[in-house]
Each structure stands twice: as C-alpha cells, then as structure tokens.
Amino acid sequence: MLGHAVAGAFLEVGHAVAGCGTRDRQVLALPGEIRYERYAFESWDPEAIARLIGDAEVVIQLAAYTRVDQAEAEPLLAHRTNALFAQAVARACEITGADLLYVSTDYVFDGRAGRSYREWDATAPASVYGQSKLAGELAVRRIPRHYIVRTSWLFGEHGPNFVATILKAGREQPELKVVNDQFGSPTYTGDLARAIARLVTTRRYGVYHLTNRGITTWFDFACEIFRQKGVATPVLPRSTADAGRPAPRPPYSVLENWAWQVAGEELLPAWEDALGRYLVRSLR
Ligand SMILES: NC(=O)c1ccc[n+]([C@@H]2O[C@H](COP(=O)([O-])OP(=O)(O)OC[C@H]3O[C@@H](n4cnc5c(N)ncnc54)[C@H](OP(=O)(O)O)[C@@H]3O)[C@@H](O)[C@H]2O)c1
C-alpha cells in the first residue's frame, strides 16, 4: 500500500523509480516508467541486495511483515522480514553508498505514557510486530546515512485498510462495533509519501515521526468515514478488551512530529482533510 504511494510521489517530482518485491511482475499502476525486479527477500545476502540496488541514491525499505495479530504466532517469520532483512539491506546500502529510509511504526511504543511520543522517547513495544520493527530500526541505525520514519494507522489506495474495510462492513452489516479506547493519528499514504520524497532530499538523517495532524479513536475515525460518505449504518463503541485481538495494541500511540517541525518542515494536513481527499480519489 505505502509502496505504491511512495513510487508515485517520487515519479511526481521527476525521479526514476525501481521497485522490487515477491511478485512476478510489476503491480504498480502508475504513469511513468518503473524498473521492476523480482526478489525473494528470504535470501538476505547483502552482496545480492547491493547488486539489486546498483547505483540508486536512496533505498526506501517498505517490505514488511505487517500482519499484527498473526505475528504473535509467527514471531520468527516477523523478525526475519522486519529485522534480519532490514539488517541485510542496511549492509547492502553500506556497500553501494546509498542512503536508506526504513519505515517503522507507532507500535514500537507501548502507548501507556498518556501523552504523545517524541522521536527520542524510550521505546517499549508490547507486540511481536512492534518488537520486530524495533529490531529493524536498530539494524538500520548501525549505518550513518539512514532515516527512520515512524508512522501510524495508514490508509490509502492499493491495499486493504481500515477505511475500505469499514465502508464494506457498513454496506453488509446492520450495525458496527468499533474500538473507542485506542488513540492515534490516521495517516494517508499519499501525504506520507510526499513527505518521504521531501525528507530524502534534505540529507538530515535520523528518526522522524510523520503522521497526518490530529488525534482520534478508531470509533471516531469510523464515524467520520460514514459522515463524509453519507452512510447511515449505526456505529457503536466497544473496548479493546471486548474486541479480543491476539496482539496487544498501544492505547495512546500519538506520534508528535517533533523532528519534522524542528527541521522547519510543514506539518502534514489534518487526518479528516486527508480522509476526504482519499475518498474522492477512491471514487474515481
Ligand atoms: N499499515 C499501517 O497502518 C502501518 C503503520 C505504521 C507503519 N507501517 C509500515 O509501513 C510499511 C508499509 O506498510 P503497508 O501498510 O504498505 O504494508 P503492505 O501493504 O502489507 O505491504 C508490505 C509489502 O511487503 C511485502 N513483503 C512482505 N514480506 C516480504 C518478503 N519476505 N519479501 C518481499 N516482500 C515482502 C509484501 O509483498 P507481498 O504482497 O507480495 O507479500 C507487501 O507488498 C511497513 O514497513 C509497515 O511496517 C504500516
């Protein structure tokens, strides 16, 4: 999902983009030429990855094990993709001299601080997914020319996401129950991708929190989706405990975009505005 938006954002500002992944063929439906290489990431040989990177200036590492609940039962697989592979990519970037940007998550925090997190706050992931992403961060930090971008609650074109799921459920079910005791910042992949394309031109390496502006719960997010789309299906609040998901969720994982502001960059738009633009685009 994010890969699609990131490729689009780089093409938009005139960069050549090459994608690589597990598929047999290019899956990005974007105007402009994108070189595509099939690559089995399970063979984490830095030399082979370095050959793939070639003379690329920047590597954006988005491939990840993203099934948060399933990761609790598959910790080795999650760590292999999110940490060991990140380590190999970091080593490969060291070989070729490319800058590396690793996308990470609010789940590296346990969300129990009761306030928003700045980039240097102590991490304490509660879930296997969060632990594996933190291990990936640590691997990437070993090379000097890295960016780590932590983001949260992504929605966007070309991927299953909360907005699409809730709209489908709203069509199919008489009423919905949505968790109202987790707080975060929904983030549109298009806005994040443009910020990423901007960030890598700055050469100001380090950790950045990048999310759309504003704080909400999944419940209020769902209500706003229905409000903007004119869906009348009732939405009822439920607790995280009642939802009974295998992986623990951070109750308050708002990421303050502090480093981005300090660098003099403009904050990303409010999430309600981002949602509106996504809904218009996804109707086309
Ligand atoms: N979604 C969110 O809410 C969220 C929030 C915070 C951070 N993030 C981070 O943002 C990044 C992008 O997330 P996303 O939502 O765009 O995820 P996504 O749609 O699930 O994309 C992940 C991609 O990784 C690929 N992949 C997984 N395992 C692989 C492997 N072993 N070898 C090669 N490719 C592999 C998948 O390819 P296949 O489809 O071919 O398997 C998929 O295209 C991830 O690093 C994620 O941790 C996401």
The ligand as a MOL file (V3000), in Angstrom:
LIG
                    3D

  0  0  0     0  0            999 V3000
M  V30 BEGIN CTAB
M  V30 COUNTS 48 52 0 0 0
M  V30 BEGIN ATOM
M  V30 1 N -0.3170 -0.0990 7.5010 0
M  V30 2 C -0.0880 0.6050 8.5920 0
M  V30 3 O -1.0180 1.0540 9.2820 0
M  V30 4 C 1.3330 0.9260 9.0230 0
M  V30 5 C 1.5280 1.7080 10.1560 0
M  V30 6 C 2.8310 2.0130 10.5480 0
M  V30 7 C 3.9020 1.5310 9.8060 0
M  V30 8 N 3.6830 0.7500 8.7160 0 CHG=1
M  V30 9 C 4.8560 0.2760 7.9630 0
M  V30 10 O 4.7820 0.8290 6.6560 0
M  V30 11 C 5.3770 -0.0740 5.7110 0
M  V30 12 C 4.4200 -0.3240 4.5680 0
M  V30 13 O 3.2210 -0.8550 5.1030 0
M  V30 14 P 1.9750 -1.2000 4.1920 0
M  V30 15 O 0.7690 -0.9810 5.0250 0
M  V30 16 O 2.1020 -0.5330 2.8700 0 CHG=-1
M  V30 17 O 2.1800 -2.7650 4.0640 0
M  V30 18 P 1.6810 -3.8170 2.9990 0
M  V30 19 O 0.6490 -3.2390 2.0810 0
M  V30 20 O 1.3650 -5.0490 3.7740 0
M  V30 21 O 2.9790 -4.0230 2.1460 0
M  V30 22 C 4.0470 -4.7820 2.6240 0
M  V30 23 C 4.7380 -5.3560 1.4250 0
M  V30 24 O 5.8300 -6.1320 1.8980 0
M  V30 25 C 5.9690 -7.2190 1.0500 0
M  V30 26 N 6.6420 -8.3200 1.7270 0
M  V30 27 C 6.2950 -8.9090 2.8900 0
M  V30 28 N 7.1450 -9.9060 3.1770 0
M  V30 29 C 8.0430 -9.9280 2.1820 0
M  V30 30 C 9.1670 -10.7130 1.9070 0
M  V30 31 N 9.5630 -11.6720 2.7350 0
M  V30 32 N 9.8600 -10.4630 0.7880 0
M  V30 33 C 9.4580 -9.4800 -0.0570 0
M  V30 34 N 8.4200 -8.6900 0.1420 0
M  V30 35 C 7.7120 -8.9240 1.2550 0
M  V30 36 C 4.5690 -7.6070 0.6540 0
M  V30 37 O 4.6040 -8.2500 -0.5800 0
M  V30 38 P 3.5070 -9.3460 -0.9960 0
M  V30 39 O 2.2040 -8.6340 -1.0080 0
M  V30 40 O 3.9890 -9.7810 -2.3340 0
M  V30 41 O 3.5860 -10.3820 0.0580 0
M  V30 42 C 3.8560 -6.2620 0.5700 0
M  V30 43 O 3.8480 -5.7830 -0.7490 0
M  V30 44 C 5.7560 -1.3160 6.5130 0
M  V30 45 O 7.1200 -1.2300 6.8500 0
M  V30 46 C 4.9080 -1.2240 7.7730 0
M  V30 47 O 5.5300 -1.8690 8.8540 0
M  V30 48 C 2.4240 0.4350 8.2950 0
M  V30 END ATOM
M  V30 BEGIN BOND
M  V30 1 1 1 2
M  V30 2 2 2 3
M  V30 3 1 2 4
M  V30 4 1 4 5
M  V30 5 2 4 48
M  V30 6 2 5 6
M  V30 7 1 6 7
M  V30 8 2 7 8
M  V30 9 1 8 9
M  V30 10 1 8 48
M  V30 11 1 9 10
M  V30 12 1 9 46
M  V30 13 1 10 11
M  V30 14 1 11 12
M  V30 15 1 11 44
M  V30 16 1 12 13
M  V30 17 1 13 14
M  V30 18 2 14 15
M  V30 19 1 14 16
M  V30 20 1 14 17
M  V30 21 1 17 18
M  V30 22 2 18 19
M  V30 23 1 18 20
M  V30 24 1 18 21
M  V30 25 1 21 22
M  V30 26 1 22 23
M  V30 27 1 23 24
M  V30 28 1 23 42
M  V30 29 1 24 25
M  V30 30 1 25 26
M  V30 31 1 25 36
M  V30 32 1 26 27
M  V30 33 1 26 35
M  V30 34 2 27 28
M  V30 35 1 28 29
M  V30 36 1 29 30
M  V30 37 2 29 35
M  V30 38 1 30 31
M  V30 39 2 30 32
M  V30 40 1 32 33
M  V30 41 2 33 34
M  V30 42 1 34 35
M  V30 43 1 36 37
M  V30 44 1 36 42
M  V30 45 1 37 38
M  V30 46 2 38 39
M  V30 47 1 38 40
M  V30 48 1 38 41
M  V30 49 1 42 43
M  V30 50 1 44 45
M  V30 51 1 44 46
M  V30 52 1 46 47
M  V30 END BOND
M  V30 END CTAB
M  END
